[in-house]
Amino acid sequence: MQPEHKLSFINRLRIMRETRFGAFVPVLLALAAIWTYFGLAVPLWEYWGDPDAENIRFIFLSPRNIYNLFMQSAVIATLAVGITVVLLLGDIDLSAAATAGVCAALLGVLVLAGVPGPLACLIVMGVGIVMGTAQGVLVAYVGIPSFVVTLAGLLGFQGLMQKILPTGNLNVGDPFVRGFARVLLPDALGWVLALTCIVVFVWMSLRRQAQRKARGLELDSTAAVWGQIVFFGALMLATVATLNSYRSVPLLIVLLMAITALVGWITTSTPYGRSIFSVGGNPESARRVGMNVKRIRVSAFAIVGLMAAIGGIFGASRFGSVSYTAFAGGSLLLESIGAAVIGGTSLFGGRGSVWNAILGALVIGSLGNGLDLSGASAADKLMFSGAILLLAVAIDAVSRSGTSER
Amino acid sequence: MSEHENKVGLRAPPAHLRVSGIHKRFGGVHALRGVDFEVARGEVMALVGDNGAGKSTLMKVLAGAHAADEGQFFMDEAPVSVNTPHDASDLGIQIVYQDLALCENLDVAANLSLGAEPVKPGWSFLPQLLRPLDDLEMEVKAQAAIDRLQVRTLKSVRAKVGGLSGGQRQAIAIARAVGADGSVVMLDEPTAALGVAQTRQVLDVVKRLRDTNHAVVYISHNMRDIFEVADRICVLRHGGNVATWRKDETTPDEIVVAMTRGLDDEAGNAA
């Protein structure tokens, strides 16, 4: 009895993860669990445990904290989106955070030397692409495993960052660079943006359904279509309402969403994206249908380099400074790989989504934020993050073995 | 040439793909020693032989994966040259390898149009690789391909290949090969790893291919399958032809003997 029951559970898990929205479920559950724990359980526990308390203080779920949470997770999310693209190929990039560090340091130095902000950002993004491409060439054409190439990249770029920043710290005061994190959209504009997104989403869903009907293809159930619309709408409105009730929607978050939407669209809806999934699923198959597997690999590493550079710019903008520990030397790398994996992107390649990486980044960010608020030590934070990461990879491995055993 | 070959040759349908005098050497090994082979539209030609007889080598030569050292190729009796896989697929020669090479993480429709994805019109300012996929068109095409082969057990072209049975996967690999304007389809041991019901499904697909006027080359060790689907049976041994039989005029025993001992011992028996 026992094994049969277990098998059916794994099968159900596997089936669920193969549907388009089902893939969001595990990470959403993780997020809900963390938010419930830190947002409701901890305050209630303190309220009941302390007779002097006058009212419950929902610190974690306060608009102010949610705002900070989003800003804290933004850099992790940017890197995680890039890393997801490489993970889809079945490769890994350990150098993303170090690349971001080099780019941020370079940005700081350039701005200090008087290069205008926009130009400095473009230069830095170019440098990021070059760094990614160089590693991609070593992986695809020389045939060194990506783990080794990017491990070497991690060490080398850490050193490079120290060369650029001998003091280990540099303040960035350029108004353009600082603007990403400082500029806030007016409340009304935030609402307009959210409503526009919802209208477009509804229009696209319904048009797609109508086209399917016209072509005689099987239809998604009406409940599923409207469920997605309601879910998406509620998420957008709740986010904007929360952010507006503290300050308002920051430009950084809008940019992050726009970039993620673009990368998401490229990976799921273009022949190029299809080839990434195909190489990740079965490189031999991709080769036989005439895809240039090597070039696809290199381009994915170029994307991760670009995303790392953008992450570096965002980081410099948010912190107002570039420091060795905030990028290359800190926990950014493992947090962003963790975010991608917790989001449900498979380390074995071929399965995942950049949107899941955003949710994964929120999980990592929430965990750190919540533990900070409840006064946990850095040691506790590390151990909790480890446990969550292990759980996410276990879910991936279990749902994967379900498919390969056939 | 044996008497059998002549008999068959006189009554055989006009060949669609014909090769003659194929030689292939790998270093010191003479893998194919002047092999003749042909297949007509609307027939299933079984290619059998013991291990090392040269079946796979011949198939790879036909598919352009190996270039023949000597020999001629004819498509509908017009001489052609096949030196690369690209040449072969341009001529409509498609091969379904034993490992199928499907992407398990993608759905059936995506697998069927892999490498030749349809894109929506009107985005010509973008490079080909970044134009939006027309996934509805993809599904329509996939559904048509599946319907043509009558794969009845497949519920949806949006099902992930990773969740399909072995027979369904084989059918999809065949559909992918045929879909690209294939007129000659070569199947390498398509039922080797399948159970009874799955084998039945694949054999139905093979018959369906014959009914849709494809030329099918069927490599297998399984006599029961061969005698069920094949119209003619070509036996190779030690890199050369033994003979080609019509299925109706031979028996599994005769084929097995021809595979293992050649024709000399059996000439009297078969005549």
Interface residues (C-beta under 8 A of the other chain):
Chain A: R14 I15 E18 R208 Q211 R212 R215 G216 L217 E218 I266 S269 T270 P271 Y272 R274 S275 F277 S278 G280 G281 N282 E284 S285 A286 R288 V289 G290 M291 G350 R351 T403 R406
Chain B: D99 A101 L102 C103 E104 N105 L106 A110 L114 G115 A116 E117 V119 Q128 L129 L130 R131 P132 L133 D135 L136 E139 V140 Q143 S156 R158 K160 G162 G163 S165 G166
